[in-house]
């Protein structure tokens, strides 16, 4: 369960271990060339931001168009487990320095690298060795040189203060057990005037306690999702201004039932979940002058 600071389960270390193992397993499957890994491949057992049994999560499906994917390794898409496309919505410019929190197989890093050009740079931060190895391989296969992948936690970003122009992330902040730390660290590493532009699962209207307490639904990007107003409030509290959330995709009743299937929870809870879980594009700005 979350508290008013956006922190997660009491045993945050266990949550981190479970998340690392789940996404490490997915990266290993991709590296072996196994089918059934992508969020939306038939008979998928890996899952993504949703249940581990859905073959196609409505929040995670069809996020990138063919033009964006041209020239990128297929493995980068297969390992994409996001809920949005921050690179399409973020305001990226030639020469920008970008940080992707929880970069996974590197798809958003590679897409951002195209946008910022050779005068810019993109950092990808991930805690999972297997995902970092996969991302490095994908970058090499794509012939992209203006990227750097870092190992670490999004609650303690291994970069100096005032280093980046834009922080992006794709369905990762909800997985953290200390969201206030994630947002505070994002604020710290951004330059004055820098932009926070992430896609994440957001809750509108609250969720049943049983859903909030479900570890499978934590790793499925739902149980740990912040309430819409809580997200905005936390961004403001750590120093951001002009915080806003733009809804993108919302779970229907059928989507919610599929989400709960296989978690051990009563599928009847779908009526209390429908319409309350959405992917959203979250924006905020670091003030140019810090008081």
C-alpha positions in Angstrom: 0.0 0.0 0.0 1.1 3.6 -0.6 1.2 6.4 1.9 0.8 10.1 1.3 4.5 10.4 0.3 3.9 8.0 -2.6 6.0 5.4 -0.9 5.2 1.7 -1.5 5.2 -1.6 0.4 6.8 -1.8 3.8 9.4 -4.1 2.4 10.6 -1.9 -0.5 13.8 -4.0 -0.8 11.7 -7.1 -1.6 9.7 -5.1 -4.2 13.0 -4.0 -5.9 14.3 -7.6 -6.0 11.0 -8.9 -7.5 11.0 -6.1 -10.1 14.7 -6.8 -11.0 14.1 -10.5 -11.3 11.0 -10.0 -13.5 12.5 -7.6 -15.9 15.8 -9.5 -15.9 14.0 -12.6 -16.9 12.3 -10.8 -19.8 15.7 -9.5 -21.0 17.1 -13.0 -20.9 14.2 -14.2 -23.0 14.8 -11.5 -25.6 18.5 -12.2 -25.7 17.8 -15.8 -26.4 15.5 -14.8 -29.2 12.4 -16.5 -27.6 9.0 -15.7 -28.9 6.1 -14.7 -26.6 8.1 -12.0 -24.9 6.5 -8.8 -26.3 3.5 -7.2 -24.5 1.3 -7.9 -27.4 2.5 -11.2 -29.0 0.0 -14.0 -28.9 0.5 -16.4 -26.0 2.7 -14.0 -24.2 3.8 -15.2 -20.8 6.0 -12.3 -20.0 3.4 -9.6 -19.6 4.3 -5.9 -19.3 2.4 -3.1 -17.7 -0.5 -5.3 -16.9 -1.3 -8.9 -16.0 1.3 -11.6 -16.7 -1.4 -13.5 -18.6 -2.7 -10.9 -21.1 -1.6 -11.3 -24.6 -2.1 -7.6 -25.4 -2.4 -5.0 -22.7 -4.5 -2.0 -23.9 -2.3 0.5 -22.2 0.9 -1.0 -23.6 -0.1 -1.8 -27.2 0.9 0.0 -30.4 2.9 2.8 -28.8 5.4 3.3 -31.6 4.7 3.8 -35.3 6.7 2.3 -38.2 8.5 5.6 -39.0 9.9 5.8 -35.4 11.0 2.2 -35.4 12.8 2.4 -38.8 16.4 1.4 -38.3 16.0 0.2 -34.7 16.8 -3.4 -33.7 13.7 -5.6 -33.3 14.9 -6.6 -29.8 14.5 -3.0 -28.6 10.8 -3.1 -29.4 10.3 -6.6 -28.1 11.8 -5.6 -24.7 9.7 -2.4 -24.6 7.4 -2.7 -21.6 6.0 0.8 -21.4 2.7 2.4 -21.2 3.3 5.4 -23.5 5.7 7.0 -25.9 7.4 9.9 -24.1 9.8 10.5 -27.0 6.8 11.4 -29.2 5.3 13.8 -26.7 8.4 15.3 -25.0 9.8 18.5 -26.3 13.3 17.4 -27.5 15.7 19.6 -29.3 18.9 19.2 -31.2 21.7 19.3 -28.6 19.6 18.4 -25.6 20.9 16.1 -22.8 18.2 13.5 -21.9 17.9 11.0 -19.1 15.6 8.0 -19.4 14.7 6.5 -16.0 14.4 2.7 -16.1 15.6 2.5 -19.7 15.1 -1.3 -20.1 16.1 -2.5 -23.6 16.8 1.1 -24.7 14.0 1.9 -27.2 13.3 5.3 -25.8 17.0 6.1 -25.4 17.5 5.2 -29.1 14.5 7.2 -30.3 15.6 10.2 -28.2 19.2 9.9 -29.6 17.7 10.5 -33.1 15.9 13.6 -31.9 18.8 15.3 -30.1 21.4 14.5 -32.8 25.1 14.1 -32.4 25.4 17.4 -30.5 23.1 16.0 -27.8 23.4 13.0 -25.5 21.0 10.5 -23.9 21.6 8.6 -20.7 19.7 5.4 -19.9 19.5 4.4 -16.2 18.5 0.9 -15.2 19.2 -1.4 -12.2 19.0 -4.7 -14.1 22.2 -6.1 -15.5 20.4 -8.1 -18.2 18.5 -5.1 -19.5 21.6 -3.0 -19.5 23.5 -5.6 -21.6 20.5 -5.8 -24.0 20.4 -2.0 -24.3 24.1 -1.8 -25.1 23.8 -4.5 -27.8 20.7 -2.7 -29.2 22.6 0.7 -29.3 25.6 -1.0 -31.1 23.3 -2.7 -33.6 21.6 0.6 -34.3 24.9 2.4 -34.8 24.1 5.0 -32.2 27.0 6.6 -30.4 25.5 9.5 -28.5 24.1 7.4 -25.7 25.4 6.1 -22.3 23.8 3.5 -20.1 24.2 3.7 -16.3 23.6 1.1 -13.7 21.8 2.4 -10.6 18.5 3.2 -9.0 16.0 5.9 -10.0 15.8 6.9 -6.3 19.5 7.8 -6.4 20.5 8.9 -9.9 24.2 8.6 -10.5 24.6 12.0 -12.3 25.6 15.4 -11.0 23.1 18.1 -10.3 21.9 20.4 -13.1 23.2 17.9 -15.8 20.2 17.2 -18.1 17.6 19.1 -20.1 14.9 16.5 -20.1 13.9 13.6 -17.9 11.8 11.0 -19.6 10.5 7.6 -18.3 8.1 5.0 -19.6 6.0 3.2 -17.0 8.7 2.9 -14.4 8.1 5.4 -11.6 5.0 3.4 -10.5 7.4 0.5 -9.7 9.4 2.5 -7.1 8.8 2.1 -3.4 9.9 5.7 -2.8 8.4 8.0 -5.5 9.2 11.2 -3.6 12.9 10.3 -3.9 12.5 9.6 -7.6 10.9 13.0 -8.3 13.3 14.8 -6.0 16.3 13.2 -7.8 14.7 14.1 -11.2 14.5 17.7 -10.0 18.1 17.7 -8.8 19.6 16.4 -12.1 17.6 18.7 -14.3 19.1 22.1 -15.3 17.1 25.2 -14.4 14.3 25.4 -16.9 14.6 21.6 -17.6 11.6 19.5 -18.4 10.1 16.4 -16.7 8.1 14.5 -19.4 7.2 10.9 -18.5 4.6 8.3 -19.4 3.2 6.4 -16.4 0.2 4.5 -15.1 -1.9 6.8 -12.9 -5.0 6.2 -10.8 -8.1 8.3 -10.8 -10.5 7.8 -7.9 -8.6 5.2 -5.8 -8.2 1.4 -5.9 -9.4 -1.4 -3.6 -7.0 -2.2 -0.8 -6.6 -5.8 -2.1 -5.4 -4.4 -5.5 -3.0 -2.0 -3.8 -1.5 -4.9 -1.7 -1.0 -7.3 -4.6 2.7 -7.9 -5.5 1.8 -9.2 -9.0 -0.1 -6.0 -9.6 2.9 -3.9 -8.3 5.2 -5.5 -10.8 2.4 -5.2 -13.4 2.6 -1.4 -13.0 -0.8 -0.9 -11.3 -0.8 -1.4 -7.5 2.0 1.1 -7.0 0.6 3.8 -9.4 0.1 7.2 -7.8 -3.3 8.9 -7.7 -3.5 11.7 -10.3 -3.7 14.5 -7.8 -1.1 12.9 -5.5 1.4 12.8 -8.5 0.9 16.5 -9.2 1.2 17.4 -5.5 4.4 15.5 -5.1 5.9 17.1 -8.1 5.0 20.5 -6.7 6.4 19.7 -3.2 9.8 18.7 -4.6 10.1 22.0 -6.5 8.6 21.6 -9.9 6.1 24.0 -11.4 3.4 23.7 -14.0 2.8 20.1 -13.2 0.0 18.4 -15.2 -1.2 15.0 -16.3 -2.8 14.3 -19.7 -4.8 11.1 -19.8 -3.9 8.8 -22.7 -5.5 5.3 -22.4 -8.0 4.1 -19.7 -8.8 0.5 -18.6 -12.4 -0.6 -19.4 -14.2 -3.2 -17.3 -13.1 -6.0 -19.6 -9.5 -4.7 -19.4 -9.7 -4.7 -15.6 -11.0 -8.2 -15.5 -8.1 -9.4 -17.7 -5.7 -7.5 -15.5 -6.9 -9.3 -12.3 -7.0 -12.7 -13.9 -4.1 -14.9 -12.6 -3.3 -12.6 -9.7 -5.4 -14.6 -7.1 -7.8 -11.7 -6.6 -11.5 -11.8 -7.2 -12.2 -10.9 -10.8 -15.4 -9.2 -9.5 -13.1 -6.4 -8.3 -13.0 -5.3 -11.9 -16.1 -3.2 -11.4 -14.2 -1.2 -8.8 -11.1 -0.9 -11.1 -12.7 0.0 -14.4 -12.1 3.5 -15.5 -9.7 4.2 -12.6 -6.5 3.0 -14.2 -5.0 5.0 -17.0 -1.7 5.8 -18.7 -1.0 9.4 -18.6 1.7 11.8 -19.9 3.1 13.7 -16.9 4.7 17.1 -17.5 6.5 19.5 -15.1 9.2 22.1 -15.3 12.1 23.0 -13.1 12.1 26.7 -12.4 14.8 28.8 -14.1 15.4 30.5 -10.8 15.5 28.4 -7.7 14.4 30.3 -4.6 
